[in-house]
């Protein structure tokens, strides 16, 4: 159960980081 919880946290974290990175790259500097 602990492993699944960690995997879920990493998955959600990776998706959040990717979305934030995408938004930053999408925004004109």
N, C-alpha and C positions, 0 to 999 in steps of 0.2 A: 504493500500500500504506500509506503514511504517513497519507494522508487517511482511509482506512478505519479505521486504528488509532485515530486521534483521534476519529472518529465513534463508534466502539465505546466508547471511554473516556467520552465525553460522554453517550452513551446509558445506560451502566451507572451513571454518576454521577448523572444525572437521576433514574433509577429509584430509586437508593439514597436520594437526598434526598427524593423524594416519599414513599417508604415511611417514612422517619424522621419527616417532617412529619405523615404520617397517624397514626403511632403517638403522636406528641406531642399531636395534636388529640384522638385517641381517649382518651388518658389524662385523667381528670378532674383539673382544676387545683384 
